[in-house]
Amino acid sequence: MSQETTTRKATHAGSWYSASQRELEDSLNQWLSAGQPSSDAPPAKALIAPHAGFSYSGATAAFAYSHVRPDVVDTVFVLGPSHHVFLDSCALTACALYETPLGDLTVDLKIVKDLQSTNQFTQMSLSTDEDEHSIEMHLPYIKAVMDKKSNGSYSIVPILVGALTPAKSALYGRILSPYLAQTNTLFVVSSDFCHWGSRFNYTPQNPPTPIHQHIEALDREAMALIERLDIAGFSAYLARTKNTICGRHPISLLLQTVAAVAMRQSTESMQNHSGFELQFVRYTQSSRVTRVTDSSVSYASGVLYSL
């Protein structure tokens, strides 16, 4: 089957989130209404948002997606970590359409082809694509928000991000930087934060109590570094704490892409120079851990603005 006719099925619908169009729309609209930003908030240039089942993190993700202004976006790049296969690169989809219970999303095949032409990207198999949840969990939100666009069509560019070295992350950042620099793109970075508990192999010895406050402090240290767009600081933090932020590589790639845009702009006319500001707007935990034997996952929503 050619790429032009291949559809990635919504394999997690009915388990991780509702397969019912009406139920899903009702949930998304309710969460988006609760997460509305102030009227003077600028449009989002990039989002960091969670990818757990919607009963756990759907409401948190809404605080990021409510900052999207669909009429200024034509292309949505979705960067998700790989949970099931090992990658030391980034992989592109082999599909032309992504199914959701709200309708299909169209892949920008021209951009996919242009990225393939760099010879730096591999291609996901259909089974890898459909097994992975980190990208799929953002598609209903993208569909719900972007279908409000009143000035034309839009497309998506799904990218599976592997375990990148700092040098490779910088390389992909340079490749993606022209797209982030465009005024009509939105980047979505898929990540949960701390996964605490033995089932996640993360139970540091003798943690301060109450443990859920320690987890939040641990996450907020990372969030502060990300807000400062501090690539080296975030990398050092991960090495020191081993915090189980599953989207650490997509987050690092976003930071590298921002840095590459800034570098490009510094060599061009300052007349068109703009900076970036990143703010986290919501933080939650799946449960309040009080014992080392408990488990939880943290969720954070962040928004990158172009100034």
C-alpha positions, 0 to 999 in steps of 0.5 A, spaced: 500 500 500 502 506 498 503 512 503 498 516 499 493 511 501 495 508 508 491 510 514 494 509 521 488 507 525 486 510 532 488 504 536 488 507 543 481 509 542 476 505 546 481 504 551 485 510 553 480 515 551 473 514 548 471 512 541 465 515 541 465 522 537 460 525 541 463 523 548 470 525 546 467 532 543 463 533 550 470 531 554 474 535 550 470 541 550 469 541 557 476 541 559 478 546 554 473 551 557 476 550 563 483 551 561 481 558 557 487 563 558 487 570 559 484 574 553 491 578 552 495 571 552 499 571 545 498 565 541 502 558 542 508 557 538 509 550 541 506 546 547 508 541 552 503 536 554 501 529 557 500 523 553 496 519 558 489 516 558 484 522 558 481 520 564 488 521 568 491 527 563 486 530 559 484 535 563 491 538 564 492 537 556 487 542 555 491 548 559 496 547 553 491 546 547 487 552 549 492 557 547 492 555 540 489 560 535 487 555 529 487 561 524 494 562 525 496 555 524 497 551 517 501 545 520 502 542 526 508 538 528 507 532 533 514 530 537 513 524 541 517 519 545 518 512 543 516 507 548 516 500 544 522 500 540 529 503 541 531 509 536 537 513 536 534 517 531 528 521 529 522 517 525 517 519 520 510 516 518 509 512 512 502 514 513 498 519 509 492 520 514 491 519 521 484 516 524 481 519 530 474 518 532 473 526 530 475 524 523 481 523 520 488 528 520 492 529 513 499 528 513 503 534 510 507 529 505 511 534 502 514 536 508 515 529 510 518 528 503 523 534 505 525 531 511 526 525 508 531 528 503 536 530 509 537 523 510 537 523 517 530 520 518 528 513 518 521 511 517 516 508 522 513 501 520 505 501 521 506 497 527 510 501 530 506 507 529 500 504 531 503 501 537 505 508 540 501 512 544 505 518 545 503 521 538 496 519 538 494 521 544 494 528 542 490 527 535 483 528 538 485 535 541 489 537 535 483 535 531 478 539 536 482 545 536 484 546 529 477 544 526 475 551 528 480 554 523 476 558 519 481 560 513 483 554 510 486 547 511 491 544 516 496 538 516 500 534 521 507 532 521 508 526 526 515 525 528 517 519 533 523 522 537 528 516 539 534 516 544 538 522 541 545 524 543 546 531 545 549 532 538 544 529 534 538 533 538 542 539 536 542 536 529 535 535 528 534 542 532 537 545 526 533 541 521 527 543 524 528 550 526 526 553 519 519 550 520 519 553 527 521 560 525 515 560 520 509 564 522 504 558 520 506 552 524 505 549 531 509 544 535 506 539 540 511 536 544 508 529 548 511 528 555 509 526 561 513 528 567 515 523 573 513 516 573 514 514 581 514 507 583 517 500 583 513 499 576 517 505 573 523 502 576 523 509 580 523 509 587 529 513 590 531 511 597 529 515 603 525 521 599 523 527 603 516 526 606 510 527 604 513 524 597 508 527 593 511 534 595 518 531 593 515 529 586 512 536 585 519 539 587 523 535 583 518 536 577 518 543 578 526 544 578 525 541 571 520 545 569 524 551 571 530 549 567 525 548 561 522 555 562 529 558 561 530 554 555 536 551 558 539 545 554 545 544 558 541 545 565 536 540 563 541 535 561 545 536 567 538 535 571 536 529 568 543 526 569 543 528 576 536 526 578 534 520 573 527 523 573 523 519 569 520 524 564 518 520 558 518 525 553 525 528 555 528 527 548 522 531 545 523 536 550 530 537 549 529 537 541 524 543 542 529 547 546 535 545 541 530 547 535 528 554 539 536 555 540 537 554 532 532 559 530 535 564 535 542 563 532 539 563 525 535 570 527 542 573 530 545 572 523 540 575 519 536 582 520 535 584 527 528 588 524 525 581 524 528 578 530 523 575 535 525 571 542 521 566 545 518 565 552 516 558 555 511 558 561 508 552 564 500 553 565 498 547 569 501 541 573 497 535 576 499 528 579 495 522 578 495 520 585 498 523 592 504 519 593 505 518 601 508 511 601 514 509 597 510 503 595 505 508 592 505 510 584 504 516 580 505 519 574 505 527 573 503 531 568 505 538 566 502 543 560 507 548 557 506 553 552 512 557 548 510 563 545 514 567 540 515 574 542 
